Amino acid sequence: MTEVVSFQTALEMADLYKKRHLLLGNGFSIACDPSIFTYRSLYEQARETHFLAIPEAARMFEVFDTKDFEEVIRALEDAAKTLPVFEPAAQHTADKMHCQAGELKTALVRTIADNHPEIPNHIVDEKFWSCRQFLSHFLNASNDGRVYTVNYDLLLYWVTLHEDQPFSDPLSLTINDGFGRGGVGDFTDYVTWQGETSARDQRIHYLHGAIHLFDSGSELKKYTWRDKGVPILTQARLAMEHDMFPLFVAEGSSEQKLTKIKHSAYLYHSYKSFSAQMEQKDHALFIFGHSFSDNDNHVLRKISDGKVAHLFVSVQGSLDDENKRSFRERVNAVVRQRERNVPLVVTFFDAASANVWGSSV
C-alpha cells in the first residue's frame, strides 16, 4: 500500500529543503468549481458548440494540423487580403474568409466565457481566503518560492489580488508576476511584461499563457479589472476586435506546445525559470491537480532531467484504488527517468487536506 500523507505533513517534510515551489494543473481550477472548469481543451469545446456555423473555418484546423485559434484566424485574414489580388472575381470568397475569421474570434471568447466566471464576485470570499493561505506556503518572503501554472484561467490572478480576511493577520504574499507600468508617468490602462532582465524577481509564471495576457506585437499586455473597472472577458472581446489575441498555448501535443512556447519571449522565460528551479538539489516541488499526462511532457521532462530532490504530488482519495493505477504509473515514470546519481523522492499528499478552496474541496 502506498502511503498518502496530509498536506501539513508534506510541508513539514519539505522543511528539509531550502525552497519549495508549486506547479498547478487543471485540478486546481476544477477544485474551485467542478461544474464550470473542465479538462477539455478550448478547441474541443468550441468544436462542439460554436463551429457548426463556420464549417470552412473549422476545417482549417485540420489543414494546418493545429488547435491554435490565432494561427487559423491569421491565415484566414491573410488569405482574405491576398486572394482578390490573384483572382479579382473571388472577392465574395475573400469576404467569406474575413467574416469567418471574425466569427472564430467570437467563438474563442465565447468558449472561454462558457466555462469561466465573468467577475471575481462570482466566487465567495471564503474560497479566495483559503486559496491565499495555501499559496502563502510557497509565495512568502522566507521561502522565496515560485508558483507555476499550466492553466490559462483567471483564478490564480484573482486570488493574488484578493484581500485577506478582515479578521485575521494579513498574509505576506510575494505576488510579482513580471508585469508593471514600465516607467514613471506611464498612465496606460494596462500593464506590460517588463522583459527577462526586469522580471528576474518574477514569482508567478503562466507556463501556457493566460486569458488576461495579450500579445500586441510590440509588447505583451496584461489587462486588469482594477485599471478599467471592466470585466477582463469583456476586455478580451475588445482586444480581439483590434487583432490582439490572448497568449495561451492551445496546441494538443507536448511537442506542439513547446514550439509555441519557444516563439514567445514571455512563455520561454517562464519555461526557463521552471527549468532553472528544477536544477536545484536543495529544492522541493509541490504539484497540485496535475494528471502527469503526456501532453505536458515538456514540463515533466524538466523534473526528470533536473536535480530537484523531492516531489510532493497531490492525489484525490486512496492511491490503491483501481482508477489511480495509471496515474501512479505516470508519476513513477518521471522518477525512473531520473539519473541514479541524482535521486528523486516522491511523496503523495491528500489533496483535500490542503484545503485549497476551503471546505468545498
C-alpha positions as CSV (number, residue, x, y, z in Angstrom):
1,M,0.0,0.0,0.0
2,T,1.4,3.4,-1.0
3,E,1.2,5.9,1.8
4,V,-0.6,9.2,1.3
5,V,0.3,11.9,3.9
6,S,-1.5,15.0,4.9
7,F,-0.6,18.4,3.3
8,Q,0.7,19.6,6.7
9,T,3.0,16.5,7.0
10,A,4.2,17.2,3.5
11,L,5.1,20.8,4.4
12,E,7.0,19.6,7.5
13,M,8.9,17.1,5.3
14,A,9.7,20.0,2.9
15,D,11.3,22.0,5.7
16,L,14.5,20.0,5.0
17,Y,14.9,21.9,1.7
18,K,16.0,25.5,1.1
19,K,12.9,26.4,-1.1
20,R,9.6,24.8,-2.1
21,H,7.9,25.6,-5.4
22,L,4.4,24.9,-6.7
23,L,3.1,23.6,-10.0
24,L,-0.6,23.9,-10.6
25,G,-2.6,21.7,-13.0
26,N,-6.2,21.7,-14.2
27,G,-7.3,20.1,-10.9
28,F,-6.6,23.4,-9.2
29,S,-9.4,25.1,-11.1
30,I,-11.7,22.1,-11.1
31,A,-11.4,22.0,-7.3
32,C,-12.8,25.6,-7.2
33,D,-15.9,24.7,-9.1
34,P,-16.2,21.3,-10.9
35,S,-19.3,22.5,-12.7
36,I,-17.6,25.1,-14.9
37,F,-13.9,24.2,-15.1
38,T,-13.2,21.1,-17.2
39,Y,-10.2,19.3,-18.6
40,R,-11.3,19.7,-22.2
41,S,-9.4,22.0,-24.5
42,L,-10.8,25.2,-25.9
43,Y,-10.7,23.6,-29.3
44,E,-12.7,20.6,-28.3
45,Q,-15.3,22.8,-26.6
46,A,-15.6,25.2,-29.5
47,R,-15.9,22.4,-32.0
48,E,-18.9,21.0,-30.1
49,T,-20.7,24.3,-29.6
50,H,-19.6,27.1,-32.0
51,F,-18.1,25.6,-35.2
52,L,-21.4,24.4,-36.9
53,A,-22.0,27.8,-38.4
54,I,-18.4,28.1,-39.8
55,P,-17.6,24.7,-41.3
56,E,-14.9,26.0,-43.6
57,A,-13.0,27.8,-40.8
58,A,-13.4,24.7,-38.7
59,R,-11.7,22.5,-41.4
60,M,-8.8,24.9,-41.4
61,F,-7.7,23.5,-38.1
62,E,-7.2,20.1,-39.8
63,V,-5.5,21.7,-42.8
64,F,-2.9,23.4,-40.6
65,D,-2.8,20.4,-38.1
66,T,-3.2,22.8,-35.2
67,K,-5.6,23.7,-32.4
68,D,-4.2,27.2,-32.2
69,F,-7.0,29.7,-32.9
70,E,-4.6,32.6,-33.6
71,E,-2.9,30.6,-36.4
72,V,-6.1,29.8,-38.2
73,I,-7.6,33.3,-37.7
74,R,-4.5,35.0,-39.1
75,A,-4.4,32.5,-42.0
76,L,-7.9,33.4,-42.9
77,E,-7.3,37.1,-42.7
78,D,-4.2,37.0,-44.8
79,A,-5.9,34.9,-47.4
80,A,-8.8,37.3,-47.5
81,K,-6.4,40.1,-48.4
82,T,-4.3,38.1,-50.8
83,L,-7.0,36.2,-52.8
84,P,-8.5,39.2,-54.7
85,V,-5.0,40.2,-55.9
86,F,-4.7,37.0,-57.8
87,E,-8.4,36.5,-58.6
88,P,-10.4,39.7,-58.5
89,A,-13.6,37.7,-59.2
90,A,-13.1,35.8,-55.9
91,Q,-14.0,38.8,-53.8
92,H,-17.0,37.0,-52.4
93,T,-14.9,34.1,-51.2
94,A,-12.4,36.6,-49.7
95,D,-15.3,38.3,-47.8
96,K,-16.4,35.0,-46.5
97,M,-12.9,34.2,-45.2
98,H,-12.8,37.6,-43.4
99,C,-16.2,37.0,-42.0
100,Q,-15.4,33.6,-40.7
101,A,-12.2,34.9,-39.1
102,G,-14.3,37.3,-37.2
103,E,-16.7,34.6,-36.1
104,L,-13.7,32.4,-35.0
105,K,-12.7,35.3,-32.7
106,T,-16.2,35.4,-31.3
107,A,-16.2,31.6,-30.9
108,L,-12.9,31.7,-29.0
109,V,-14.1,34.3,-26.4
110,R,-17.5,32.6,-26.1
111,T,-15.8,29.3,-25.4
112,I,-13.7,30.9,-22.7
113,A,-16.7,32.6,-21.2
114,D,-18.8,29.4,-21.3
115,N,-16.6,27.9,-18.6
116,H,-15.4,30.9,-16.6
117,P,-17.0,33.2,-14.1
118,E,-17.4,36.7,-15.5
119,I,-16.1,38.5,-12.4
120,P,-14.3,37.6,-9.2
121,N,-17.5,38.3,-7.1
122,H,-19.0,35.1,-8.5
123,I,-16.6,33.2,-6.2
124,V,-17.2,33.6,-2.5
125,D,-14.6,35.3,-0.3
126,E,-14.1,32.2,1.8
127,K,-12.7,30.3,-1.2
128,F,-10.2,33.1,-2.0
129,W,-9.1,33.3,1.6
130,S,-8.4,29.6,1.8
131,C,-6.5,29.7,-1.5
132,R,-4.4,32.6,-0.4
133,Q,-3.5,30.7,2.8
134,F,-2.5,27.7,0.6
135,L,-0.3,29.9,-1.7
136,S,1.3,31.5,1.3
137,H,3.3,28.3,1.9
138,F,5.1,29.0,-1.4
139,L,4.9,32.7,-2.0
140,N,6.4,34.3,1.1
141,A,9.5,36.3,1.9
142,S,11.2,33.5,3.9
143,N,10.6,30.7,1.4
144,D,11.1,32.8,-1.8
145,G,9.5,30.1,-3.9
146,R,7.8,30.3,-7.3
147,V,4.4,29.3,-8.5
148,Y,3.9,27.8,-12.0
149,T,0.6,27.0,-13.6
150,V,-0.4,25.3,-16.8
151,N,-3.9,26.8,-16.5
152,Y,-5.0,29.8,-18.6
153,D,-8.0,30.9,-16.5
154,L,-8.1,33.9,-14.2
155,L,-8.4,32.1,-10.8
156,L,-4.8,32.4,-9.8
157,Y,-4.7,36.1,-10.9
158,W,-7.9,36.8,-8.9
159,V,-6.5,35.1,-5.8
160,T,-3.3,37.1,-5.8
161,L,-5.3,40.4,-6.0
162,H,-7.9,39.5,-3.4
163,E,-7.7,40.9,0.1
164,D,-7.1,38.8,3.2
165,Q,-9.7,38.0,5.8
166,P,-10.5,41.3,7.7
167,F,-10.5,39.4,11.0
168,S,-7.0,37.8,10.7
169,D,-3.4,38.9,10.3
170,P,-2.6,39.8,6.7
171,L,-0.6,37.3,4.6
172,S,2.7,38.5,3.2
173,L,2.4,37.1,-0.4
174,T,5.1,37.9,-2.9
175,I,3.0,38.1,-6.0
176,N,5.3,39.6,-8.6
177,D,4.2,38.3,-12.0
178,G,6.8,40.3,-14.0
179,F,4.3,42.9,-15.2
180,G,4.5,46.7,-14.5
181,R,4.0,50.2,-15.7
182,G,7.4,50.4,-17.4
183,G,8.3,53.9,-16.3
184,V,7.3,57.0,-14.4
185,G,4.4,58.8,-15.9
186,D,3.1,55.8,-17.7
187,F,-0.6,56.1,-17.4
188,T,-1.8,53.3,-19.7
189,D,-4.9,51.3,-18.8
190,Y,-2.9,48.1,-18.8
191,V,0.5,46.9,-17.6
192,T,3.2,45.2,-19.7
193,W,5.7,42.4,-19.2
194,Q,9.0,44.0,-18.2
195,G,11.2,41.6,-20.0
196,E,13.6,38.9,-18.8
197,T,16.0,41.3,-17.1
198,S,13.4,43.2,-15.1
199,A,11.4,40.0,-14.4
200,R,14.2,38.3,-12.5
201,D,12.2,38.6,-9.3
202,Q,9.1,37.2,-11.0
203,R,7.4,34.7,-8.7
204,I,4.2,33.7,-10.6
205,H,4.5,32.1,-14.1
206,Y,1.8,31.1,-16.5
207,L,3.7,28.4,-18.4
208,H,0.9,28.1,-21.0
209,G,-0.2,31.8,-21.0
210,A,-3.5,33.1,-19.7
211,I,-6.7,34.8,-20.7
212,H,-5.7,38.2,-19.4
213,L,-2.3,38.3,-21.3
214,F,-2.5,39.8,-24.8
215,D,0.2,40.0,-27.5
216,S,0.0,43.3,-29.3
217,G,3.1,42.6,-31.4
218,S,5.4,45.2,-29.8
219,E,4.7,44.3,-26.2
220,L,2.9,41.8,-24.0
221,K,0.0,43.4,-22.2
222,K,-1.8,42.4,-19.1
223,Y,-5.4,43.7,-18.8
224,T,-6.6,44.2,-15.3
225,W,-10.0,44.8,-13.8
226,R,-8.7,47.4,-11.3
227,D,-7.3,49.7,-14.0
228,K,-10.5,49.9,-16.1
229,G,-13.4,48.6,-14.0
230,V,-14.4,46.4,-16.9
231,P,-14.5,42.6,-16.7
232,I,-11.5,41.0,-18.3
233,L,-13.6,38.8,-20.5
234,T,-15.2,42.0,-21.9
235,Q,-11.7,43.5,-22.4
236,A,-10.7,40.3,-24.2
237,R,-13.5,40.7,-26.7
238,L,-12.5,44.3,-27.4
239,A,-8.8,43.4,-27.7
240,M,-9.5,40.8,-30.3
241,E,-11.5,43.3,-32.3
242,H,-8.2,45.1,-32.6
243,D,-6.3,42.0,-33.7
244,M,-4.8,41.3,-30.3
245,F,-5.0,37.7,-29.1
246,P,-4.9,36.0,-25.7
247,L,-1.5,34.5,-25.2
248,F,-2.1,30.9,-24.3
249,V,-0.9,27.5,-25.6
250,A,-3.9,25.8,-27.2
251,E,-1.9,23.1,-29.1
252,G,-2.6,19.5,-28.3
253,S,0.7,17.6,-28.1
254,S,3.7,18.3,-25.9
255,E,5.9,19.0,-29.0
256,Q,3.4,21.5,-30.4
257,K,3.2,23.2,-27.0
258,L,6.9,23.6,-26.7
259,T,7.2,25.0,-30.2
260,K,4.7,27.7,-29.3
261,I,6.5,28.4,-26.0
262,K,9.8,28.9,-27.8
263,H,8.3,31.5,-30.1
264,S,7.2,33.7,-27.2
265,A,9.7,35.6,-25.0
266,Y,7.4,35.6,-22.0
267,L,6.5,31.9,-22.3
268,Y,10.1,30.9,-22.9
269,H,11.3,32.9,-19.9
270,S,8.8,31.2,-17.7
271,Y,9.7,27.8,-19.1
272,K,13.4,28.5,-18.5
273,S,12.6,29.7,-14.9
274,F,10.9,26.4,-14.2
275,S,13.9,24.6,-15.7
276,A,16.3,26.5,-13.6
277,Q,14.5,25.7,-10.3
278,M,14.3,22.1,-11.2
279,E,18.2,22.1,-11.4
280,Q,18.5,22.9,-7.7
281,K,19.4,19.9,-5.5
282,D,18.2,21.6,-2.3
283,H,14.7,22.5,-3.6
284,A,11.3,20.7,-3.4
285,L,8.4,20.8,-5.8
286,F,4.7,20.5,-4.9
287,I,2.4,19.5,-7.7
288,F,-1.3,20.1,-7.2
289,G,-4.1,18.9,-9.5
290,H,-1.9,17.7,-12.4
291,S,-2.6,14.4,-14.1
292,F,1.0,13.9,-15.4
293,S,-0.4,13.4,-18.9
294,D,1.8,13.0,-22.0
295,N,0.7,16.4,-23.4
296,D,2.7,18.1,-20.7
297,N,5.9,16.1,-21.1
298,H,7.8,19.2,-22.0
299,V,7.3,20.3,-18.4
300,L,7.6,16.9,-16.7
301,R,10.9,16.2,-18.6
302,K,12.5,19.2,-16.7
303,I,11.7,17.4,-13.5
304,S,13.3,14.1,-14.7
305,D,16.3,15.8,-16.3
306,G,16.9,18.1,-13.3
307,K,18.2,17.7,-9.8
308,V,15.3,18.8,-7.6
309,A,15.3,16.5,-4.7
310,H,11.7,15.9,-3.7
311,L,8.3,15.8,-5.4
312,F,5.1,16.2,-3.4
313,V,2.2,15.2,-5.5
314,S,-1.5,15.7,-4.7
315,V,-3.9,12.8,-5.0
316,Q,-7.7,12.5,-4.5
317,G,-8.6,9.6,-2.3
318,S,-6.5,6.4,-2.0
319,L,-3.7,5.6,-4.4
320,D,-4.6,2.0,-4.2
321,D,-7.9,2.5,-5.9
322,E,-8.0,0.7,-9.3
323,N,-8.6,4.0,-11.2
324,K,-5.4,5.5,-9.7
325,R,-3.1,2.8,-11.1
326,S,-2.3,4.6,-14.3
327,F,-1.8,7.9,-12.5
328,R,0.6,6.3,-10.1
329,E,2.5,4.7,-13.0
330,R,2.8,8.1,-14.8
331,V,4.3,9.7,-11.7
332,N,6.7,6.8,-11.2
333,A,7.7,7.0,-14.8
334,V,9.0,10.6,-14.2
335,V,11.0,9.2,-11.2
336,R,12.5,6.3,-13.2
337,Q,13.8,8.7,-15.9
338,R,16.0,10.5,-13.3
339,E,19.7,9.6,-13.3
340,R,20.6,7.3,-10.4
341,N,23.3,9.5,-9.1
342,V,20.7,12.3,-8.5
343,P,17.8,10.5,-6.8
344,L,14.3,11.9,-6.8
345,V,12.0,11.2,-3.9
346,V,8.2,11.2,-4.4
347,T,5.6,11.7,-1.6
348,F,1.9,11.7,-2.3
349,F,-0.3,14.0,-0.2
350,D,-4.0,14.2,0.2
351,A,-5.5,16.9,-2.0
352,A,-8.4,17.6,0.4
353,S,-6.1,18.2,3.3
354,A,-4.5,21.1,1.5
355,N,-7.8,22.9,1.8
356,V,-7.0,24.9,-1.3
357,W,-10.5,26.3,-1.8
358,G,-11.9,25.7,1.7
359,S,-14.3,23.1,2.9
360,S,-15.8,22.5,-0.6
361,V,-12.6,20.7,-1.8
